[in-house]
Amino acid sequence: MRYDESGDRPGRQGEESVQDDPEHREEDAVVGPRAKGDATIGASIVARGLTKIYGQGADAFHALGPIDLDIRPGEFVSLIGPSGCGKSTTLLLVSGLEPYSDGSVEIDGKPLREPISDVGIVFQDHLLLEFRTAMRNVMIQQEIRGLDKATLRSRAADLFERLELTGAENRYPWQLSGGMRQRVSIARALVHDPSMLLMDEPFGALDAITRTQIRHDLEMLWLNTQKTVLFITHSIDEAVGLSDRVLVMSKSPGRIVDEIVIDLPRPRPAHLGDYPEFAGYARRIYEIFEKLGVYRFGQAGS
């Protein structure tokens, strides 16, 4: 699953979506959760030739692709690349929130035709409602989805405990620290027990100490639930520290130029430098970015 800078197949001009093309409608697919006992297990994400072009004709902007994705159920995969390369666009495409211009996406073996409901999404901004308490922000999932209130209240209480939010249930967002607000956002994304968790630079606005702690908390949650996670980041430490695999993207229009399997024990330590292998993984990503011109390191005075 590797593309060079030029890609290997052309994108489709125009902003029309192949989801709306009758020739691509083998079936009307509704993507729903898979249950294992009382918990939902992770779903697979498979994309082929995924491409996004905004606009048409002379004004067309080729934002992404083509790229392929093969994310296994319960896998933690990070996308890392320079700003503007299409990482966030990829997340929107595989969630069905944005139509793709060419290619295909399957969630758990079913063609993606519409936005999926069996998903939790966390953005860089917590997007909490200021007039609702932390618990009521999380429980909005129950109101919107019409789910059993007692069941979700129990899940929410468990998530508050796991995310070290006990005692913050009745506080409003303005009464919480940045890290606590983001933890509430993660609880809201998981309380309905989705099979997939999509995260778009969720720690980008946090200080380094808080970011390290939430990275650990997220890993422990993932180890316990085995949701499928697609994690968007600019941080090499985050990508290596959290992932089973890291997909490295080129400059816009983004292609996947390398795939790195992270073979480190779990749970991983706060200080990743404890593993000599970490330096090797990080160096490999830095070297890829240097070759792509993302980084331009030189000697002083040169």
Residue pairs with C-beta under 8 A, 6 or more apart in sequence:
1 68
1 69
1 70
1 247
1 256
1 259
2 256
2 257
2 258
2 259
3 66
3 67
3 250
3 255
3 256
3 257
4 255
4 257
5 250
5 255
5 257
5 292
7 65
7 66
7 253
7 255
8 66
9 49
9 66
11 51
11 52
11 53
11 62
11 65
11 66
11 101
11 102
11 253
12 18
12 51
12 53
12 101
12 102
13 53
13 56
13 57
13 60
14 53
14 56
14 57
14 60
14 101
15 53
15 54
15 55
15 56
15 60
15 101
16 101
17 99
17 100
17 101
18 24
18 99
18 100
18 101
18 102
18 103
18 104
19 99
19 100
19 112
19 113
19 114
20 99
24 104
24 111
25 113
26 111
27 111
28 113
29 110
29 111
29 112
29 113
30 110
31 43
31 107
31 108
31 110
31 112
31 116
31 117
31 118
32 117
32 118
33 40
33 43
33 118
33 193
33 194
33 195
34 40
34 41
34 43
34 108
34 195
35 41
39 193
39 225
40 118
40 193
40 194
40 195
40 227
41 73
41 74
41 195
41 226
42 72
42 73
42 74
42 75
42 195
42 196
42 226
42 227
42 228
43 73
43 107
43 108
43 118
43 195
43 196
43 228
44 71
44 72
44 73
44 106
44 107
44 108
44 109
44 228
45 69
45 71
45 94
45 105
45 106
45 107
45 196
45 228
45 230
46 69
46 70
46 71
46 105
46 106
46 109
47 67
47 68
47 69
47 93
47 94
47 103
47 104
47 105
47 106
48 68
48 103
48 104
49 65
49 66
49 67
49 68
49 102
49 103
49 104
50 64
50 65
50 66
50 67
50 68
50 69
50 90
50 93
50 94
50 100
50 102
50 103
50 104
50 105
51 62
51 64
51 65
51 66
51 67
51 100
51 101
51 102
51 103
52 62
52 63
52 64
52 65
52 86
52 89
52 93
52 98
52 100
52 101
53 60
53 61
53 62
53 63
53 101
53 102
54 60
54 61
54 63
55 61
62 252
62 253
63 86
63 89
63 252
63 253
63 254
64 85
64 86
64 89
64 90
64 93
64 252
64 253
64 254
65 86
65 102
65 103
65 253
65 254
65 255
66 102
66 103
66 255
67 90
67 249
67 254
67 255
67 256
68 256
69 90
69 94
69 247
71 77
71 228
71 230
72 228
73 108
73 195
73 226
73 228
74 226
74 227
74 228
75 228
75 229
75 244
75 245
76 222
76 229
76 231
76 242
76 243
76 244
77 229
77 230
77 231
77 243
77 244
77 245
77 246
77 247
78 230
78 231
78 232
78 233
78 238
78 239
78 242
78 243
78 245
78 246
78 247
79 87
79 90
79 91
79 230
79 231
79 232
79 233
79 247
79 249
80 87
80 233
80 234
80 235
80 236
80 239
80 246
80 247
80 248
80 249
80 285
81 87
81 248
81 249
81 250
81 251
81 254
81 294
82 249
82 251
82 289
82 292
82 294
83 234
84 251
84 252
85 249
85 250
85 251
85 252
85 253
85 254
86 249
86 252
86 253
86 254
87 200
87 232
87 249
87 254
88 200
88 201
88 232
89 98
89 254
90 230
90 232
90 254
91 121
91 198
91 200
91 230
91 232
92 98
93 99
93 100
93 105
94 105
94 107
94 112
94 198
94 230
95 115
95 116
95 119
95 121
95 198
96 105
96 112
96 113
96 114
96 115
96 116
97 115
104 111
104 112
105 111
105 112
106 112
107 116
107 118
107 196
108 195
116 196
117 145
118 194
118 195
118 196
119 194
119 195
119 196
119 197
119 198
120 188
120 189
120 190
120 192
120 194
120 196
120 197
120 198
120 227
121 189
121 197
121 198
121 199
121 200
122 182
122 185
122 186
122 189
122 197
122 198
122 199
122 200
122 202
123 185
123 200
123 201
123 202
124 200
124 201
124 202
124 204
124 205
125 205
126 173
126 181
126 182
126 184
126 185
127 185
128 134
128 137
128 173
128 181
128 184
128 185
128 188
129 137
129 140
129 173
130 172
130 173
130 174
131 172
132 140
132 172
133 169
133 170
133 171
133 172
134 160
134 165
134 168
134 169
134 170
134 171
134 172
134 173
134 176
134 180
134 184
135 156
135 160
135 169
135 170
137 173
137 184
137 188
138 156
138 159
138 160
138 184
138 187
138 188
138 191
139 149
139 152
139 153
139 156
139 191
140 188
141 147
141 152
141 188
141 191
141 192
142 148
142 149
142 152
142 153
142 191
142 192
145 192
147 192
152 191
152 192
155 190
155 191
155 192
155 193
156 187
156 191
159 165
159 186
159 187
159 190
159 191
160 166
160 168
160 169
160 187
162 217
162 220
162 221
162 224
163 183
163 184
163 186
163 187
163 217
163 221
164 183
164 217
165 180
165 183
165 184
165 187
168 176
168 180
168 184
173 181
173 184
176 184
177 210
178 205
178 206
178 207
178 210
179 206
179 207
179 210
179 213
179 214
182 202
182 203
182 205
182 206
182 214
183 214
183 217
185 202
186 202
186 214
186 218
186 221
189 197
190 197
190 221
190 225
190 227
194 227
195 227
195 228
196 227
196 228
196 229
196 230
197 222
197 227
197 228
197 229
197 230
198 229
198 230
199 229
199 230
199 231
199 232
200 232
201 232
201 233
201 234
202 214
202 231
203 210
203 211
203 214
203 215
203 233
203 235
203 238
204 233
204 234
206 214
211 238
212 270
213 270
215 238
215 241
215 242
216 267
216 270
218 242
219 241
219 242
219 266
219 267
219 268
220 267
222 229
222 242
223 266
223 267
229 242
231 238
231 239
231 242
231 243
233 239
236 282
236 285
236 286
237 272
237 282
239 246
239 285
240 246
240 262
240 264
240 272
240 278
240 281
240 282
240 285
241 268
241 272
242 268
243 262
244 261
244 262
245 259
245 260
245 261
245 262
246 259
246 260
246 262
246 281
246 285
247 256
247 258
247 259
247 260
248 256
248 257
248 258
248 259
248 260
248 285
248 288
248 289
249 255
249 256
249 257
250 256
250 257
250 292
251 292
251 293
251 294
257 288
257 292
258 284
258 288
260 281
260 284
260 285
262 281
263 277
264 275
264 277
264 278
268 275
269 275
272 278
273 279
286 295
289 295
290 296
290 297
